[in-house]
Amino acid sequence: MFTSRRGRTAAGVFAAGAVLTLAACSSGDPLAGDDSTGGESDTISIGAAGFAESEIIAQIYAQALEANDITVDFKGQIGQRDVYIEGLEDGSIDLIPEYSGNLLQFFDDSSDARTSDEVFAALQEVVPDNLEVLNQAEAEDKDSYNVTQEFSETNGVTSLADLAGIDVPLVLGGNPELAERPYGPTGLTEVYGVDAARITFVPISDSGGPLTSQALVDGTVNIADIYSTTPSIEEFGFVTLEDPENLILPQNVLPLINAEKASDEVVEVLDAVSAELTTEDLIELNAMNQGDEKLSPEALARDWLEEKDLF
């Protein structure tokens, strides 16, 4: 498991800032390229989705590539999947961290793949010809439905399968796009038999972050979609509901890359990262990116790579 070295945090942050000028997010539109970046065949333009964990992983990719003398143009947080997929397809970016199950459903929402291996195999068949998914990590961060301990105990709910049998209106909080996802309200109805009339959806635009957690704590919602590596699940003692029917697909972390940029050297570097990245690493990295003493994605990435002997 990745172990932080807080004793050298200041030095690490300084070093990261001094030598990794690539890490500074470009101002304005992160997809607004110029002739000196995304179009060069020897430069890998790296983006991240619009949340902190994605930027941490993108920094790990970027710094690992740079350590192997591969030129990187770091774009930073771009937005949601529909935005950055367009960027990958038009060449504005070349590489981004992705999550296997949700990416599969983006390209094929009718897939019957359910296990991690099945999802990865199916994903390789449906990504556009100009894109490629590289080896996935053990690390997984998936959508998960959470309730408070009080709600769980009062209603006898520990699984999504229990929701159909309780006479309680469900107020579901999550990112706005959850309303249209296969594992959203429709999935709860079709897979677990929850009466659609009992579900009220409340959009909360922070990717399962502090606003979503607070909404669950204060009772604005009584069930919330929170990414499984989010520290608030443990912090507030939320009960993550079991998903026996695999409504939510496995979500292993993997690189999604422009196929033309997937040289043997680039693939070797990114495969080495994926071979080391664990779910426990993600939980710890996310925790250290929060609070008054939070570390930057750049510093966290550098420390992780050094711990794994990838520098």
PESULBEL-V46214 format. One line per field, one symbol per residue. ss: DSSP state (@ for helix, = for strand, . for the rest). A space follows every 10 residues. Layout:
ss->???
//
This chain:
ss->.....@@@@@ @@@@@@@@@. @@@....... .......... ..=======. .@@@@@@@@@ @@@@@@@... =========. @@@@@@@@@@ ....=====@ @@@@@@@... .....@@@@@ @@@@@@.... ===......= ..=====.@@ @@@@@...=@ @@@@@....= ====.@@@@@ ....@@@@@@ @@...@@@== ===......@ @@@@@@@... ..=====... .@@@@...== .=........ .=======@@ @..@@@@@@@ @@@@@@..@@ @@@@@@@@.. ......@@@@ @@@@@@@... .
//
